[in-house]
């Protein structure tokens, strides 16, 4: 069983910061996705399994940082300079294979955590 447990969502002011955590039951290629009301789920950030290489959507590049604590099997998403358009439910996902920007390449998903950015 692959289990993902997310935490860290909440309400913040525009320009503020928030850190999301995703505790996994093993080491996988991981990704963060988000879905706003009325919109499709979109890729946010990814990290590879073996080298922990990172990559980002253009909309968050320079503001968000994905990282991994190998000992804890935990992946983080540090979000800074938050904007109202960042408001969404954020999902952590794990892949059995390579890291990907496509949601259908991820077999396992967390429950989602709400991030709300007020102006």
BAVORO-509721 format. One record per residue: residue in one letter; y, x, z of N, C-alpha, C in turn. Coordinates in steps of 0.001 Angstrom, whole numbers, plus 524288, in hexadecimal, padded with zeros to 5 digits. Example, Ala and Ser with C-alpha at 12.3 -4.5 7.8 and 13.67 -1.06 7.14 Angstrom:
2
+----+-------+-------+-------+-------+-------+-------+-------+-------+-------+
! aa !  n.py !  n.px !  n.pz ! ca.py ! ca.px ! ca.pz !  c.py !  c.px !  c.pz !
+----+-------+-------+-------+-------+-------+-------+-------+-------+-------+
!  A ! 7E9C6 ! 83386 ! 81E78 ! 7EE6C ! 8300C ! 81E78 ! 7F31C ! 83390 ! 81E78 !
!  S ! 7F736 ! 83232 ! 81BA8 ! 7FBDC ! 83566 ! 81BE4 ! 8001E ! 83264 ! 81EBE !
+----+-------+-------+-------+-------+-------+-------+-------+-------+-------+
//
This chain:
119
+----+-------+-------+-------+-------+-------+-------+-------+-------+-------+
! aa !  n.py !  n.px !  n.pz ! ca.py ! ca.px ! ca.pz !  c.py !  c.px !  c.pz !
+----+-------+-------+-------+-------+-------+-------+-------+-------+-------+
!  X ! 7FB62 ! 80348 ! 80000 ! 80000 ! 80000 ! 80000 ! 804D9 ! 80372 ! 80000 !
!  X ! 80867 ! 80264 ! 7FC71 ! 80D69 ! 80505 ! 7FC3D ! 81174 ! 80151 ! 7FE81 !
!  X ! 813EF ! 802F2 ! 802AB ! 817CE ! 7FFBA ! 8054A ! 81D19 ! 80272 ! 80540 !
!  X ! 82123 ! 7FF70 ! 8043A ! 82678 ! 8015D ! 80433 ! 829AF ! 7FDFC ! 807E7 !
!  X ! 82C56 ! 8007B ! 80B8B ! 82F7F ! 7FDB8 ! 80F5E ! 83518 ! 7FFA2 ! 80EEC !
!  X ! 838A1 ! 7FC1A ! 80D6A ! 83E18 ! 7FD69 ! 80CA2 ! 84154 ! 7FBF4 ! 8115D !
!  X ! 845A8 ! 7FEC6 ! 8120B ! 84960 ! 7FD8D ! 81625 ! 84EAF ! 7FFD7 ! 814AC !
!  X ! 852C4 ! 7FE26 ! 8175E ! 857E4 ! 80079 ! 816CA ! 85BEF ! 7FD38 ! 813FA !
!  X ! 85A7A ! 7F8AE ! 811F2 ! 85E48 ! 7F563 ! 80F55 ! 8622E ! 7F316 ! 81326 !
!  X ! 86663 ! 7F0F0 ! 81100 ! 86A59 ! 7EE95 ! 8144E ! 86F50 ! 7ED69 ! 81159 !
!  X ! 87364 ! 7EC39 ! 8144C ! 87888 ! 7EAE6 ! 81231 ! 87C4C ! 7EF5E ! 81337 !
!  X ! 87EE8 ! 7F138 ! 80F18 ! 882B6 ! 7F572 ! 80F9C ! 88787 ! 7F433 ! 80C69 !
!  X ! 88BDA ! 7F6B9 ! 80DCB ! 890B0 ! 7F640 ! 80AD2 ! 8907E ! 7F9AF ! 805F6 !
!  X ! 89359 ! 7F824 ! 801F0 ! 893D3 ! 7FB6B ! 7FD51 ! 895BC ! 800D8 ! 7FED7 !
!  X ! 8935E ! 804D3 ! 7FC89 ! 89497 ! 80A30 ! 7FDDA ! 89142 ! 80C6B ! 80230 !
!  X ! 88E39 ! 80928 ! 804BC ! 88AF0 ! 80ADF ! 80901 ! 885C8 ! 80D1D ! 8072F !
!  X ! 8827C ! 80E59 ! 80B03 ! 87D7A ! 810D8 ! 809FB ! 87914 ! 80DF9 ! 80CB2 !
!  X ! 87464 ! 80EAA ! 80A9E ! 86FBF ! 80C3E ! 80CD7 ! 86B0C ! 80F71 ! 80B2B !
!  X ! 86724 ! 80FEF ! 80E95 ! 8625E ! 812B6 ! 80D38 ! 85DB3 ! 80F22 ! 80DBB !
!  X ! 85AC0 ! 80EA4 ! 80981 ! 855F4 ! 80BA5 ! 80972 ! 85149 ! 80F41 ! 80A37 !
!  X ! 84D46 ! 80D53 ! 80CE0 ! 84883 ! 81049 ! 80DC3 ! 843D9 ! 80D47 ! 80BAE !
!  X ! 83FF1 ! 81022 ! 809D9 ! 83B19 ! 80DC6 ! 807F6 ! 83693 ! 8111B ! 809E4 !
!  X ! 833B3 ! 80F17 ! 80DAE ! 82F2B ! 811D2 ! 80FCB ! 82A53 ! 81033 ! 80CC5 !
!  X ! 82791 ! 81407 ! 80A95 ! 822FB ! 81309 ! 80762 ! 81E0C ! 814DE ! 80A26 !
!  X ! 81991 ! 8130C ! 80840 ! 81489 ! 81483 ! 80A78 ! 81231 ! 81942 ! 807C6 !
!  X ! 81523 ! 81BC8 ! 8046B ! 8136D ! 82073 ! 801B6 ! 817E8 ! 822CF ! 7FEAA !
!  X ! 816B7 ! 826E2 ! 7FBA8 ! 81ABA ! 82969 ! 7F87D ! 81A2A ! 827AB ! 7F2D2 !
!  X ! 81E52 ! 8256D ! 7F0B4 ! 81E57 ! 82352 ! 7EB6F ! 82376 ! 8249C ! 7E8BB !
!  X ! 82364 ! 8242D ! 7E394 ! 8284D ! 823C6 ! 7E0CE ! 82AE6 ! 81EAC ! 7E281 !
!  X ! 82FDB ! 81EF3 ! 7E3DD ! 8327F ! 81A79 ! 7E634 ! 8376C ! 81916 ! 7E331 !
!  X ! 838DD ! 8142E ! 7E38C ! 83DAF ! 81268 ! 7E12A ! 8405A ! 80E4F ! 7E47E !
!  X ! 84572 ! 80DF9 ! 7E3DB ! 84885 ! 809C6 ! 7E61D ! 84A98 ! 8065D ! 7E1B6 !
!  X ! 84A02 ! 80142 ! 7E25D ! 84C06 ! 7FD69 ! 7DEBA ! 84F62 ! 7F98D ! 7E1B3 !
!  X ! 8529E ! 7F69F ! 7DEE4 ! 855BD ! 7F29A ! 7E16D ! 8562B ! 7EDD7 ! 7DDE4 !
!  X ! 85703 ! 7E95E ! 7E056 ! 85791 ! 7E485 ! 7DD73 ! 85BD2 ! 7E13B ! 7DFF8 !
!  X ! 85FE6 ! 7E029 ! 7DCFE ! 86426 ! 7DCD7 ! 7DEB7 ! 86316 ! 7D73B ! 7DD05 !
!  X ! 8656D ! 7D35B ! 7DFA3 ! 8649E ! 7CDE4 ! 7DE20 ! 865F7 ! 7CCF6 ! 7D86C !
!  X ! 86265 ! 7CA71 ! 7D59F ! 86344 ! 7C931 ! 7D02B ! 86292 ! 7CDB2 ! 7CC68 !
!  X ! 860FB ! 7D233 ! 7CE57 ! 86047 ! 7D6BF ! 7CB04 ! 85AAC ! 7D8B5 ! 7CB4E !
!  X ! 85927 ! 7DBBE ! 7C762 ! 853F7 ! 7DE07 ! 7C74E ! 853BD ! 7E2D0 ! 7CAD5 !
!  X ! 84F10 ! 7E405 ! 7CC91 ! 84E45 ! 7E8A5 ! 7CFC4 ! 84F8B ! 7ED88 ! 7CC9D !
!  X ! 8525E ! 7F12C ! 7CF00 ! 853E7 ! 7F5E0 ! 7CC43 ! 85281 ! 7FAC6 ! 7CF5B !
!  X ! 85174 ! 7FEE7 ! 7CC7B ! 8503E ! 803F2 ! 7CECF ! 85518 ! 80648 ! 7D14F !
!  X ! 8545E ! 808B9 ! 7D5D9 ! 858A3 ! 80B44 ! 7D8A4 ! 857CE ! 81129 ! 7D8F9 !
!  X ! 85360 ! 812D2 ! 7DB18 ! 8524E ! 8185B ! 7DBE1 ! 84C74 ! 81943 ! 7DC30 !
!  X ! 84AC0 ! 81DFA ! 7DAC1 ! 84540 ! 81F57 ! 7DB01 ! 84476 ! 824DB ! 7DCF0 !
!  X ! 83FC7 ! 825E3 ! 7DEFC ! 83E5C ! 82B12 ! 7E0D7 ! 838A4 ! 82C08 ! 7DF71 !
!  X ! 83779 ! 830AA ! 7DD4E ! 8322C ! 831CF ! 7DB97 ! 82EAA ! 83331 ! 7E02D !
!  X ! 8298A ! 832E0 ! 7DF54 ! 825D2 ! 83399 ! 7E390 ! 8253F ! 83943 ! 7E53B !
!  X ! 82477 ! 83CD3 ! 7E185 ! 8230C ! 84230 ! 7E2CD ! 827B5 ! 845B5 ! 7E3DA !
!  X ! 82BC7 ! 84543 ! 7E0BD ! 83040 ! 848CA ! 7E125 ! 834FC ! 84647 ! 7E3BD !
!  X ! 834C1 ! 84131 ! 7E49E ! 83923 ! 83E44 ! 7E6D3 ! 83E13 ! 83EE7 ! 7E38C !
!  X ! 83D68 ! 83F1C ! 7DE6F ! 841E5 ! 83EFD ! 7DAED ! 84446 ! 83986 ! 7DB0C !
!  X ! 8495F ! 83934 ! 7DA9B ! 84C13 ! 83432 ! 7DB1A ! 84F04 ! 832CE ! 7D61F !
!  X ! 84FC6 ! 82DBD ! 7D54E ! 852C2 ! 82BDE ! 7D0DC ! 8551B ! 82691 ! 7D23D !
!  X ! 85969 ! 82523 ! 7CF8C ! 85C86 ! 820B3 ! 7D122 ! 85E65 ! 81D81 ! 7CC7E !
!  X ! 85F54 ! 81888 ! 7CD89 ! 86215 ! 81551 ! 7C9C8 ! 867C2 ! 81724 ! 7C974 !
!  X ! 86A18 ! 816A5 ! 7C4DB ! 86F7D ! 81857 ! 7C429 ! 87339 ! 81589 ! 7C7DE !
!  X ! 87205 ! 810B7 ! 7C93B ! 8757E ! 80D9E ! 7CC79 ! 875F2 ! 80F9E ! 7D214 !
!  X ! 87222 ! 812B7 ! 7D3D5 ! 87231 ! 814A7 ! 7D934 ! 87273 ! 81A92 ! 7D986 !
!  X ! 8722C ! 81D37 ! 7D52A ! 87229 ! 822E8 ! 7D51D ! 87722 ! 82508 ! 7D7AC !
!  X ! 8766E ! 828BF ! 7DB3C ! 87ACE ! 82AF0 ! 7DE16 ! 87C14 ! 82817 ! 7E314 !
!  X ! 879F1 ! 82370 ! 7E3D3 ! 87AEB ! 82061 ! 7E886 ! 87602 ! 81FB8 ! 7EBE0 !
!  X ! 87185 ! 81F3E ! 7E962 ! 86C98 ! 81E67 ! 7EC25 ! 86944 ! 82350 ! 7EBE9 !
!  X ! 86628 ! 82433 ! 7EFFD ! 86293 ! 82897 ! 7F02B ! 85D3F ! 826C6 ! 7F20E !
!  X ! 8592F ! 827D7 ! 7EEFE ! 853DD ! 826BC ! 7F0A0 ! 8516D ! 82BC8 ! 7F29E !
!  X ! 84E6A ! 82B70 ! 7F6D9 ! 84BF4 ! 83007 ! 7F91E ! 846CA ! 82E81 ! 7FB9C !
!  X ! 843AD ! 83270 ! 7FD06 ! 83E86 ! 8317E ! 7FF3A ! 83DA0 ! 834E3 ! 80404 !
!  X ! 83B5B ! 83299 ! 80812 ! 83953 ! 83573 ! 80C8A ! 8336E ! 83585 ! 80BE6 !
!  X ! 83150 ! 839ED ! 80A32 ! 82BC5 ! 83A47 ! 808EF ! 8285E ! 83945 ! 80DB6 !
!  X ! 829D5 ! 83B81 ! 8122D ! 826B9 ! 83AF3 ! 816E9 ! 82645 ! 8354A ! 818A9 !
!  X ! 82A5A ! 8323A ! 817AF ! 82A6F ! 82CCB ! 81967 ! 828EF ! 828EF ! 8151F !
!  X ! 827CC ! 82ADD ! 8106B ! 826C0 ! 82772 ! 80BEF ! 82B12 ! 8235C ! 80B4F !
!  X ! 82FD9 ! 8250D ! 80BF6 ! 8344C ! 8218A ! 80BD8 ! 83839 ! 8233C ! 807B2 !
!  X ! 83A28 ! 81F6F ! 804C7 ! 83E27 ! 82051 ! 800D4 ! 84320 ! 81D8F ! 8028D !
!  X ! 8478F ! 8200C ! 80186 ! 84C98 ! 81DFD ! 80321 ! 8501E ! 81D25 ! 7FE6B !
!  X ! 853AC ! 81982 ! 7FEF7 ! 857D8 ! 818D2 ! 7FB32 ! 85CF7 ! 818D8 ! 7FE33 !
!  X ! 85FCE ! 81D32 ! 7FDD2 ! 864E5 ! 81DA9 ! 8004B ! 868FF ! 81BAA ! 7FC77 !
!  X ! 86BC2 ! 81799 ! 7FDF6 ! 86F9D ! 81521 ! 7FAA0 ! 87504 ! 81608 ! 7FCE9 !
!  X ! 87884 ! 81827 ! 7F9C0 ! 87DE5 ! 81919 ! 7FB57 ! 88194 ! 816A2 ! 7F760 !
!  X ! 8868F ! 81644 ! 7F8DA ! 88A8A ! 813F3 ! 7F577 ! 888BB ! 80EBA ! 7F344 !
!  X ! 886AB ! 80B7C ! 7F6A3 ! 88463 ! 8068A ! 7F4EC ! 8887D ! 802E2 ! 7F2AC !
!  X ! 886E1 ! 7FFFB ! 7EEB6 ! 88A37 ! 7FC47 ! 7EBFD ! 887EC ! 7F6CD ! 7EC7E !
!  X ! 88B29 ! 7F2BD ! 7EC10 ! 8890D ! 7ED6A ! 7EC43 ! 884BA ! 7EC7D ! 7E843 !
!  X ! 88502 ! 7EEF3 ! 7E3C0 ! 880FB ! 7EE48 ! 7DFCD ! 87BC8 ! 7F0CE ! 7E13A !
!  X ! 87BA4 ! 7F3D0 ! 7E582 ! 876BD ! 7F5E5 ! 7E77C ! 873BA ! 7F1E0 ! 7EAAC !
!  X ! 87621 ! 7ED6F ! 7EBC5 ! 87397 ! 7E95C ! 7EED0 ! 86EB3 ! 7E770 ! 7EC01 !
!  X ! 86A47 ! 7E7A2 ! 7EEB0 ! 86549 ! 7E625 ! 7EC64 ! 8610B ! 7E692 ! 7F088 !
!  X ! 85C78 ! 7E491 ! 7EF38 ! 857CC ! 7E5C5 ! 7F234 ! 8558C ! 7EACB ! 7EFFE !
!  X ! 854AF ! 7EE92 ! 7F35D ! 852A8 ! 7F3A2 ! 7F1C1 ! 84CDC ! 7F400 ! 7F305 !
!  X ! 849D7 ! 7F5E4 ! 7EF36 ! 84432 ! 7F647 ! 7EFB8 ! 84269 ! 7FBEA ! 7EF18 !
!  X ! 83EED ! 7FD8F ! 7F27D ! 83C39 ! 80284 ! 7F201 ! 83714 ! 80194 ! 7EF1F !
!  X ! 8359B ! 8052B ! 7EBA3 ! 830D8 ! 80494 ! 7E8A0 ! 82DEE ! 809BE ! 7E83A !
!  X ! 828BF ! 80972 ! 7E7E4 ! 82561 ! 80E07 ! 7E770 ! 8220D ! 80DA3 ! 7E28F !
!  X ! 82160 ! 8120B ! 7DFE5 ! 81E53 ! 81251 ! 7DB19 ! 81952 ! 8156C ! 7DBF0 !
!  X ! 81512 ! 813A7 ! 7D98E ! 81032 ! 816A2 ! 7D9A0 ! 8105D ! 81B4F ! 7D5F7 !
!  X ! 813FA ! 81B4A ! 7D252 ! 81475 ! 81F7F ! 7CE89 ! 819AB ! 82235 ! 7CEE2 !
!  X ! 81C14 ! 82308 ! 7CA5F ! 82107 ! 825C4 ! 7CA17 ! 82582 ! 82241 ! 7CBC4 !
!  X ! 829B3 ! 824B3 ! 7CD5E ! 82E72 ! 821D3 ! 7CE8A ! 83094 ! 81F6A ! 7C986 !
!  X ! 8336C ! 81B1A ! 7CA1F ! 8352F ! 81828 ! 7C598 ! 83A19 ! 8151F ! 7C6EA !
!  X ! 83D15 ! 813C4 ! 7C2DE ! 84195 ! 81056 ! 7C37C ! 84032 ! 80AA4 ! 7C27C !
!  X ! 83B4B ! 80987 ! 7C13D ! 839A2 ! 80444 ! 7BFEC ! 83699 ! 801E0 ! 7C46A !
!  X ! 8380E ! 7FD1C ! 7C5E5 ! 835A5 ! 7FA95 ! 7CA5E ! 82FD2 ! 7F9A6 ! 7C99D !
!  X ! 82E26 ! 7F8BA ! 7C4C5 ! 828A7 ! 7F78B ! 7C3D4 ! 82514 ! 7FC40 ! 7C475 !
!  X ! 82747 ! 800DE ! 7C50C ! 82425 ! 8058C ! 7C601 ! 822F3 ! 80658 ! 7CBCB !
!  X ! 82516 ! 8030E ! 7CF1E ! 82441 ! 80381 ! 7D4BA ! 82088 ! 7FF3F ! 7D694 !
!  X ! 81C62 ! 800DA ! 7D930 ! 81851 ! 7FD37 ! 7DAD7 ! 8195A ! 7FACB ! 7E02E !
!  X ! 81C76 ! 7FD6E ! 7E35E ! 81D2A ! 7FBC1 ! 7E8C1 ! 822F2 ! 7FB3E ! 7EA06 !
!  X ! 82449 ! 7F717 ! 7ECDD ! 829B5 ! 7F5CE ! 7EDFD ! 82A79 ! 7F462 ! 7F3B1 !
!  X ! 82EF9 ! 7F5E8 ! 7F5C1 ! 83081 ! 7F432 ! 7FAE8 ! 83277 ! 7EEA0 ! 7FAC5 !
!  X ! 833DF ! 7EC9D ! 7FF5B ! 83570 ! 7E726 ! 7FFD3 ! 83B0F ! 7E62F ! 7FE18 !
!  X ! 83E16 ! 7EA46 ! 7FD79 ! 8438B ! 7E9D1 ! 7FC11 ! 8470C ! 7E99C ! 800D5 !
!  X ! 84BA7 ! 7EBEC ! 8005F ! 84F7A ! 7EBC3 ! 80493 ! 854D6 ! 7EAA1 ! 8023F !
!  X ! 857B2 ! 7E70C ! 804AD ! 85CB1 ! 7E54C ! 80299 ! 86106 ! 7E92E ! 803D5 !
!  X ! 863F7 ! 7EA9C ! 7FFD2 ! 868AE ! 7EDC6 ! 8006B ! 86D42 ! 7EA89 ! 7FE72 !
!  X ! 87115 ! 7E9A9 ! 801CE ! 875B2 ! 7E6AA ! 80065 ! 87A89 ! 7E9FF ! 80147 !
!  X ! 87DBB ! 7EA8D ! 7FD3A ! 88280 ! 7EDAA ! 7FD81 ! 88721 ! 7E9FA ! 7FCDE !
!  X ! 88A5D ! 7E9A4 ! 800D6 ! 88ED9 ! 7E62F ! 800C2 ! 893BC ! 7E91D ! 7FF1B !
!  X ! 8977C ! 7E63E ! 7FCE0 ! 89C70 ! 7E882 ! 7FB3E ! 8A0CB ! 7E73D ! 7FF05 !
+----+-------+-------+-------+-------+-------+-------+-------+-------+-------+
//
